[in-house]
Amino acid sequence: MRTIKFDKTKCGVEVLLRVGSGDEIKEAYTNTEVYNTDYFEILIFRKAKGHLELNQRKIDLVDNTIVYISPFQKRQWKLDPNHLDFTFLIFQEGFLNDFFSDKLFTYRLLYFYQLDYPLNMRVTAGYIQKACSTLTEIHTELKETKPDSEHLIRSLLYYLLLKLNRDYAQQNNLPLDKPENNYAYQFKRLLELHIKEKQRIGEYAELLGISRITLNKAVQAQFNVTATHLLKQRLLFEIKNYLIHSGLTVAEIAHELHFSEPNHLMRFFKAQTGQTTTVFLADYQNGSIA
């Protein structure tokens, strides 16, 4: 599978993000191959007709839709090229976290690394126009650099990302209370780093230097689910990814994910999905994607 890497040479200044019209990168979104990227994408569609298979989900795309894609999520576009008009914003995690001096910034945005809620938002044409207007300002500062451009870009980008986050939370009834600590975000980050070898809440609590109760309380307050739920969903997603894309046997996947026996992986999978791995894979290959 092809991985498209962030091209720093396309950036006009030291600010390592790209903003532009979909016409600049239209080929990637009208090609039906399965691929991933090493960067985040926010795609704002004024016009769209078709669907996207992303993160093992099928997303129907229509006019006035915003799509959020995290690094290395497998995706396949099936769009009508004659009904397509969008603006893109792409950036890498390291840059953004450094840009805002917050190593957990991308984990605070509810629409990234999301496994429980939609990876898209349907909004009004007016909402799309306002978001694209902000991106146009950012694009102008990137292309026509002035001494204070970096500061303006930072403020505009911060505003846009947090506004999208607030509205995403509102659409999905997610809490946005200021956390007492960063444990929930740190846990989410650690899941991305260690899910292949650590599948017990106690291991993550130990990494954070807190109790399981404290960790669960923080996750529940911030994401409205338990820490155990987040961990199981992330592990299930990893198993599905291996089943769909790796070509490995269940025994080999169990070894990769440090299950002591393949049967333990199969029991976990059946308990979470109600399906065997064989039935799940057959359904996926037959196009029965949720």
C-alpha positions in Angstrom: 0.0 0.0 0.0 1.3 3.4 -0.9 2.0 6.0 1.8 1.9 9.6 0.6 4.4 11.6 2.7 4.2 15.3 3.6 6.2 17.3 1.0 8.0 20.1 2.8 9.1 21.6 -0.5 5.5 22.6 -1.2 5.6 24.9 1.8 6.5 28.5 1.0 7.7 29.4 4.5 9.0 27.8 7.7 5.4 27.0 8.6 5.0 23.4 7.6 1.4 23.2 6.6 -0.4 23.4 3.3 -3.7 25.0 2.4 -5.2 25.1 -1.1 -7.8 24.3 -3.6 -8.6 20.6 -4.2 -7.7 21.2 -7.8 -4.1 21.1 -6.8 -4.3 17.6 -5.5 -7.5 16.3 -7.1 -5.8 13.2 -8.6 -5.4 11.6 -5.1 -9.1 12.0 -4.5 -10.4 10.7 -7.8 -8.1 7.7 -7.8 -9.7 4.7 -6.3 -6.6 3.0 -4.9 -6.3 2.3 -1.2 -3.5 4.4 0.4 -2.6 6.4 3.5 -0.6 9.4 4.4 1.8 10.5 7.2 -0.1 13.7 7.9 -3.4 15.0 9.1 -6.0 16.2 6.6 -9.1 18.4 7.0 -11.1 18.5 3.8 -13.9 21.0 3.4 -16.2 20.0 0.6 -18.4 22.6 -1.0 -19.5 19.9 -3.6 -19.1 16.2 -3.3 -21.0 13.1 -4.6 -19.9 9.6 -3.7 -18.4 8.0 -0.7 -15.1 7.4 1.2 -14.0 4.3 2.9 -12.0 5.5 5.9 -10.9 3.8 9.1 -13.0 0.7 8.1 -16.1 2.9 7.8 -18.1 4.0 4.8 -18.8 7.8 4.7 -21.3 9.1 2.3 -20.1 12.4 0.9 -22.5 15.2 -0.1 -22.2 18.9 -0.5 -21.2 20.9 2.6 -19.3 18.2 4.4 -16.1 18.4 6.4 -13.9 15.2 6.7 -11.2 14.7 9.3 -8.4 12.2 8.6 -5.5 11.2 10.9 -2.1 9.9 9.9 -1.9 6.4 8.5 -5.6 5.8 8.3 -6.3 3.7 5.2 -8.7 5.3 2.8 -10.3 4.8 -0.6 -12.1 7.5 -2.4 -15.0 6.9 -4.8 -16.1 10.4 -5.9 -17.7 11.8 -8.9 -15.0 14.0 -10.4 -17.6 16.2 -12.2 -19.2 17.2 -8.9 -16.2 18.0 -6.7 -15.1 21.2 -5.2 -13.1 21.3 -1.9 -10.4 23.1 0.1 -7.7 21.2 2.0 -5.6 21.8 5.1 -2.8 19.3 5.8 0.0 19.2 8.4 2.1 16.9 10.4 1.6 16.2 14.1 5.1 17.2 15.2 4.9 20.5 13.5 1.4 21.4 14.9 2.3 20.4 18.4 5.5 22.5 18.2 3.7 25.4 16.6 1.3 25.6 19.5 3.9 24.6 22.1 1.7 21.7 23.3 2.9 18.2 22.7 -0.7 16.9 23.2 -2.5 19.4 21.0 -3.6 17.0 18.2 -5.0 14.6 20.9 -7.1 17.4 22.3 -9.0 17.7 19.0 -11.9 15.2 19.3 -12.2 14.6 15.6 -8.6 13.2 15.2 -7.8 9.6 16.3 -11.5 9.1 16.6 -12.9 5.5 16.8 -16.4 6.0 18.3 -17.9 9.0 16.6 -18.1 10.1 12.9 -15.1 11.3 11.0 -17.1 13.9 9.2 -19.5 16.7 9.8 -22.4 17.9 7.7 -22.8 21.7 8.0 -24.4 24.6 6.2 -23.1 26.4 3.1 -22.6 29.4 5.3 -20.4 27.4 7.7 -18.3 26.1 4.8 -17.9 29.7 3.4 -16.6 30.9 6.8 -14.2 28.1 7.2 -12.8 28.5 3.7 -12.5 32.2 4.3 -10.2 31.6 7.2 -8.2 29.1 5.2 -7.9 31.7 2.4 -6.4 34.1 4.9 -3.9 31.5 6.0 -3.1 30.7 2.3 -2.4 34.4 1.6 0.0 34.6 4.6 1.8 31.4 3.4 2.3 32.8 -0.1 2.8 36.5 0.6 5.0 36.2 3.7 5.5 39.3 5.9 7.4 39.7 9.2 4.3 38.9 11.3 2.9 36.2 9.0 3.8 33.3 11.3 1.8 35.0 14.2 -1.2 35.6 12.1 -1.1 32.0 10.7 -0.9 30.7 14.3 -3.9 32.7 15.5 -6.0 31.9 12.4 -5.2 28.2 12.5 -5.7 27.9 16.3 -9.1 29.6 15.9 -10.2 27.3 13.1 -9.1 24.1 14.7 -10.8 24.9 18.0 -14.0 26.2 16.3 -14.3 22.9 14.4 -13.6 21.0 17.6 -16.3 22.9 19.5 -18.9 22.3 16.8 -17.8 18.6 16.4 -18.3 18.1 20.2 -21.7 19.8 20.0 -22.9 17.6 17.1 -21.9 14.5 18.9 -22.8 15.5 22.5 -19.2 15.2 23.7 -18.0 17.1 26.8 -15.7 20.1 26.3 -15.1 20.9 30.0 -11.6 22.1 30.8 -9.8 19.0 32.2 -8.3 18.9 35.7 -5.2 17.2 34.2 -3.9 15.9 30.9 -4.2 12.2 31.7 -6.9 11.4 29.2 -5.0 13.0 26.3 -1.7 11.4 27.4 -3.5 8.0 27.5 -4.8 8.6 24.0 -1.3 9.3 22.8 0.2 6.3 24.6 -2.4 4.1 22.9 -1.2 5.2 19.5 2.4 4.4 20.5 2.0 1.1 22.4 -1.2 -0.7 21.5 0.7 -3.5 19.8 2.4 -4.5 22.9 0.4 -3.2 25.8 -3.3 -4.2 26.2 -3.9 -3.7 29.9 -5.2 -0.5 31.6 -2.7 -1.1 34.4 0.2 -0.8 32.1 -0.9 2.6 30.9 -1.7 3.8 34.4 1.9 2.7 35.4 3.3 4.6 32.4 1.5 7.7 33.6 2.4 7.2 37.2 -1.3 7.2 38.4 -3.9 4.6 39.6 -6.4 2.9 37.3 -9.2 4.7 39.0 -7.6 8.1 38.4 -7.0 7.2 34.7 -10.6 6.0 34.2 -12.0 9.1 35.9 -10.0 11.4 33.6 -11.0 9.5 30.4 -14.6 9.3 31.4 -14.7 13.1 32.1 -13.0 14.0 28.8 -14.3 11.4 26.3 -17.5 10.2 27.9 -16.3 6.6 27.8 -14.2 4.4 30.1 -10.5 3.9 29.6 -11.1 0.2 29.1 -13.5 1.0 26.2 -11.0 3.3 24.5 -8.3 0.6 24.8 -10.6 -2.2 23.5 -11.7 -0.1 20.6 -8.1 0.8 19.7 -7.0 -2.8 19.9 -10.0 -4.0 17.8 -9.2 -1.4 15.2 -5.6 -2.7 15.0 -6.8 -6.3 14.6 -9.2 -5.2 11.8 -6.4 -3.3 10.1 -4.2 -6.4 10.1 -7.0 -8.6 8.9 -7.9 -6.3 6.0 -4.5 -5.0 4.8 -1.7 -7.2 6.0 -2.3 -10.6 4.4 -1.2 -12.3 7.7 -2.9 -15.3 9.3 -4.8 -14.9 12.6 -1.9 -16.7 14.3 0.6 -14.3 12.8 -1.6 -11.3 13.8 -1.9 -12.7 17.3 1.9 -12.9 17.5 2.3 -9.3 16.2 -0.1 -8.0 18.9 1.4 -10.1 21.7 -1.6 -12.3 22.3 -0.4 -15.5 24.1 -2.5 -17.6 21.8 -4.5 -17.1 18.6 -7.6 -18.3 20.4 -7.4 -15.4 22.8 -7.4 -12.9 19.9 -10.4 -14.7 18.3 -12.4 -14.7 21.5 -11.6 -11.0 22.0 -12.7 -10.2 18.5 -16.0 -12.2 18.8 -16.8 -10.6 22.1 -16.3 -7.1 20.6 -18.0 -7.6 17.2 -20.3 -10.6 17.5 -18.5 -12.0 14.5 -15.6 -14.4 13.9 -12.6 -13.0 12.1 -13.5 -15.1 9.1 -17.0 -13.7 8.8 -15.8 -10.2 9.3 -13.2 -10.5 6.6 -15.7 -12.1 4.2 -18.2 -9.3 4.8 -15.6 -6.6 4.3 -14.4 -8.2 1.0 -18.0 -8.4 -0.1 -18.4 -4.7 0.4 -20.4 -4.9 3.7 -18.6 -2.0 5.3 -20.5 0.0 7.9 
